[in-house]
Structures are given as C-alpha cells and as structure tokens.
C-alpha cells in the first residue's frame, strides 16, 4: 500500500507530513491548535506508557488517535539527529508494515514543533482490543468458546509474525500490548501493530537473534501451553526452514520468556 505524502508548514513553526488521502482540509490546523491548548477540550486522554501521551481527537465526524512521543533518556537527542524524531520513526515503521501488506492504524500525519515536540496522528480504529488483555481475559473466563477464540487468536498471531519474518520484517517491540485485534469473537482475526518506531526490513531472512526476540515477546502472556503450541505451529508453516531446529528454538524461546514472566508477574509458566 503506497502512501502519497506531502509536507506542510503550519503557523510558521510546526512541520507536518501528511497522508494526502486521509488528511482532510483543516485537520492539521485543528490538531495543532488543540495541542497548543486552544480547543483542547476536543482531546480525550487515553491510557499510554510513561514515554508517551495519547489522546482521542474528533474532527469532522471522524475520530483520530494523537500520540505525543516523550524523551527516552540521554541518547534520544542523538537518535533524533541521525534517525529522525520518534514520531518520524513510527511513521516510517508503520509505512513499512503497510507497504508489505500488514496492518497498523492508518497513518494520517506526523507533526514536529517547538521544544522538540513530536506527534503521530492515526485514524482511530474502533472495536479493537489489545491482544495481551484479550488473552488474559479469555484464559480467566474459561470454557469451550473462550478456548476456541484463544486458539484462533494464537494461530492468527503465529501466521502473521511468520509472514513478517518470511518477508524479512522484524517488529521492534512485539509485546502483545502493541498488537490490537479485531473480530476474534466473530471468526476472523485482524491484527493491527502499533509502536512501530524500531521496525526493520532485512534483504533476506532476519538474523536468528531478532527472530528469537520477537518469538519471546509474543510468548510473554499467561495462557495454556496448547495456545503457544498452536501459535508456534502456525509460525513454522510460514518459516519452514526453522522446522529442523524447532525443538531447540522452542525451548530457548520459552526459557527466556519464562524468566521474563517470573520477573514481571512473580509467577512461572
């Protein structure tokens, strides 16, 4: 999916990169006015990490997600100088997914302004749930239907990550909190990937350590082993060259995931 990009300047001090197909007239000015504090009642704060702030913003009958990226330590200005702002890296990482047939909330604008402030604006995707949250809720709920939905999600996740790796793509932060799912209860699973700043595409297959790390990240949830097995089986169908070492790979991934879950949740899997 190609994106037609256009650069704008707003109020003389804000640099804006827009997706011409999705950025309707007046939207850039309205978002900037809101983040400057004028008409900020249109911004509804949403849950986010400590290194970002996220709002829901309505304009012209359409809802958008506005994400402000905050500094992440001493080296962030250096990264910005050589790689662009976090918002620009997220824009490029999202575009990389879209160009290769994967989903992310539709890219609308990337904004850079005074004081190194930087924002990503995407279309707001309705009826999605974080895959981490859904997996835990279904595991707690129990029952045959919850089990079927969990297994469906596990296969969709393994298949999608396998397709990514088969194309040379690695997601930079593939924790399940960064995967949104839609339609799981209705027999289909649409996966949308967020936090795309560190996405990379390699000319061929990704390095094995990058593959292992993505697999560890998607294993970081307290669900039955059968779900993990379904996910891994679907993954290997897309990455058949790893089948010969599936036992070794699976053991290594789970050992690492187990340690991280124990540290994070205080219990083992």
N, C-alpha and C positions, 0 to 999 in steps of 0.2 A: 504494500500500500504506500503510494507516494504522497508526500505532503508538500503542498505549494506554500512556501514560506515567504514572508515579506517583513522587512524591518521598518519600524516606525519610531518617531520621537514624540513624546507626549509632555506637554508643559515645559519643554526645553531641557528637562533634567532626567527624564525616565526613558530608557531604551527598551523597546518592546519588539519581540519576534513573534509574529502571528501565523497561525494556520489560516490561510485565506478562506478556506472552505467552511470553517467553523466560527471564526471571529466576526460576529455581526457588527455593523456600524455602531459606534458609541460604546462598545463593551470595554475597550481598553481604558478609555477615559473614566468610565464608571467604576471600574475596579481600582484604578489608581486613586481616584477621589475617595473611595471608601478606605483604602489602606492609609491614606493621609489623614483620615479622621473625619472627612466630610461625608455624611451619609453612611457612617459606619454601622448604623442600625441594620443595614442590609446584610451584614456579615454575621453569621451564626457560628460560634466557635464549636469545633468538633474535637474529639479525642485525638491526641498525637503524641509523638515521642518528645523527649526533652530537647532534642536538637531541631525541632520544627514547630510551627504553628499552622493549624489548618482550619479553614472556615468554609461554610456553605454560603454561596452568594447567588441571589436571584436577579436575573436581568431579562427583561422582555419575555417573561413567561418561561424562561429556561433556567435550570439550576446548574451551577458550576462549583467545583472544588478549587479553593485558592490556598496554596501551600507556601508558607514562607520558610526558607531554609536559614537556620541559625548557624553560627560558627561552631566548629567541632574541634577546637583545640588550636595549639600553637602553629601547626603546619597548614591550617586552612587557607590563609592568605597566599602561601606559596603554591598550593594546589590551584587556587583560583587564577593565579598569574599564568600558569602553564597549561591548565586544563579547562579554564573557564569556571564560572560560579557553579555552585551545587545545582541550581535551577537549570543552568545550561547543560550540565552533565546529565541531569534527569531527563531533559528534553531529548538529548541525543540518544540516551539509553532506551527511552520509550519509542523513539522513532525506529531504532534498530529492531525492536520487537515487532512493530507494525510492518516494517518492510520485509520481515521474514515470516509473516503470517500468524503472529501471536497477538494476544490482546492486552491492552493497557487502557485505562480510562482515556478517551480521545483527547489528544493534545490540542489546546486552544491558544495559549500564549505563554511566553517566557518573558519575565519582566526584571530589569535591573535598574536600581536607582540610587539615590544619595545614601551615604553611610554604608555602602556595600550591601544594601538590602536587595534580596533576590527572591523571586516568586515563580511558581509554576501554576498555571491555570489549566484545569482539565474539565471536560464535561462531567457532570455528576451522574454516576451510574446507579440507577435505582435497583432495589431488591437484591443487593449483593450482601454476602456475609463473609467475614474473614474465615479462611479455611481452618485456622487454628481453633477459633471459637466454635465453629460448627462441629469439628471433630470431637472436641471435648464434650459438647452438649449431647451429641448422639451417643458417645460412649457412656455418659451418665444415664441417659434415658433408657437404654437397653431395649430389648425386644427385636422381633424379626425385621420389622420395617426399618428401624434405625440401623440395624446391621446391614441391610441391603443398600441403604443410602450411603453409609460409611464406605462400603466396598466399592460402590460406584465412584465415589469421590477419589478413593485410593487409586483405582485403575486410571481415572482421568488424569490425576496428578502424575503418575508414573509415565503414562503415554506422552503427556505434554513435555515433561522435562527430558524424556528420551528423545523426542523430536528436536528439542532445543540443542541438545548435545550432538545429535547426529548432524546438525547444520553448523556445528562449531560455536554455538552460542552458550555463554555461561552467564547466569544471572548473578549479580554481585552481592545480593543479600536475599537469599531464597528462603528465609524463615517463613513459616506458614502465616504469620501475621501480615506478610507482604503479598499474599495470594488471596484474592477475592473470588468467591464462587457464586454463580447464579444458576438457578434451575435444577439443583441437585434433587430436590424433592419431587420433581416432575419428570424424571427420567433422562435429563440431559445435564451436562456439567460444563458451563462456560467459565473458564479461568481467566482472570484479569490480574496482571502483575504490576505492582507499584514499587516505589523506592528503587528506581532503575538507574541511579547515578553511576554504578560501577559495572554495568553490563558490558560484556566484551564479546566480540566475534573473532574467532581464530580462523585461519585459512583452511585448516582441516579439522580434525577432531581436537577438542580441548585437551590440555595437559591432564594427566590422570589425577593429580592432586586437586585440580579445580573440579573435576567430576566428583571426586570423593567428597569434597567440601559441600557441594550442592546436595548430594545424597544425605550427608549428615544433617544438613539444615532441614530437609523435608521429613526427616525421621524424628525431629525434636517435638514429639507430642505423645501424650499418654493414651494410646489406643491399643486394642488387641493385636497380637503378633500376626494374626491372619490378615489384617488390613495392610500391614507392612509388606507381607509376602505378596499380596495382590499388587501393590504399588511397584515392588521390585520386579515382579514378573512382567508387568506391562512396560516397565522401563527397558528391560532387556530385549523385548521384542523390537524396540526401536534402536537398540545398541547391541546387535547380536555378536559383535566382536568381543564383547566382555563376558559372554556366556561361559567360556572356558575357565575363567577365573571368578565365577560368580560366588563360590563359597568363600574364597579369600576376601573378595571385595565386600560381600555382605557382612562377614564377621568383623572386618576392620571398621566399616561404617557404623555398625551397631555398637561396637565397643566405645567408639568416640562419642556417639550420641548418648549412650548410657551414662558416661561420665558427666557430660554436659547437663543432662536432665537431673541427675543426682545433685549437682551443684546448684542448679536453678530452682528445682522444685523440692529438693530434700527427699526424693524417693527414686527408686530404681525402676527399670522396665525389663 
